[in-house]
Amino acid sequence: MPPLVLFLRSPDSETSEVGRVIPNAPPRKSPARRCRPNRWSGSEVSTLRPSGLKFQLSGLIVAALLTATAARAQDAAFGSAEKQGQSALIGILYDLKQTQQREPTKENERTYRTVIASFLQSNWDEDILNRYFRVTRPVYTTQIFIPTINADQAPKAFGVSDVVKPRMWVVHYKGQVSPPVNGVYRFSGDADDIIAVRVNGRTVLVAGQPDCQPPPSVWKASDADGPNRRRPGDWLSLKAGDIIDLDIIIGERPGGSFYGVVLYEKKGETYPVNERGHAVLPLFQLAEHRMDNPLFRTDRPPWTCFD
Ligand SMILES: [Ca+2]
């Protein structure tokens, strides 16, 4: 069963791209980095299923069901402990706060950015991440879309919430993929705090919080950011059937709220625009999983993933 994701909207907020809930009130300064609890609105919470069937839930009776469903959705957002019957990206969690022997490291929120930059600068040399606590159990996922949730969901998804505090972590996903048809593609994405994509050994996208990103010497976007800091990556000529080595990292520095998303764009393709005039790009998916989210589309053929 593919991961189940809830799309939440409260009456006094609007949802921006992609999945972040932004209050209508003026933005706060530093507290904006802190996690805001989801506020439920029973009449507007929709549960989405692969069939596309959408139904409205309301009232106290369903509150418990919603809570349980939300917990499952958050657990699955980073991936599942077991493959769900299809090829998938494999994700490994690293905790930069401790060594493999679970001794404290010298890293702090200031040096977190340096470690990320060093990893990317070294062409994603895993020896750099292997200096830190590497969780044995991986997760598997067929898409990168983590709606705004508490960063503690990452250690929880990997079954290590008792030994990994929810900050200064990195998840490294990797897999071999192929696009559905020949074309010129680019990934785009955003994260709170950091996301980066590498294709065939070359970094093609780095996005996220500015104070977490490596210097431009590591990677620089060739095009302007899209709406809400959605950053486009490098254009790539890709052929269906050709095996592409794909690496993606996501990471959280201070703790609090996390989200991350990877979309893609095919040159020459015309995409519909939403009510704000922003192109609605397809979510990068390796398995069909329809989601009723107006901020991206999931009606395109999935990419192929190889074991
Ligand atoms: Ca964050």
Residues whose N, C-alpha, C, O or C-beta is under 5 A from the ligand:
A	BS01	CA	R33 D192 D193 E252 G255 S257 F258
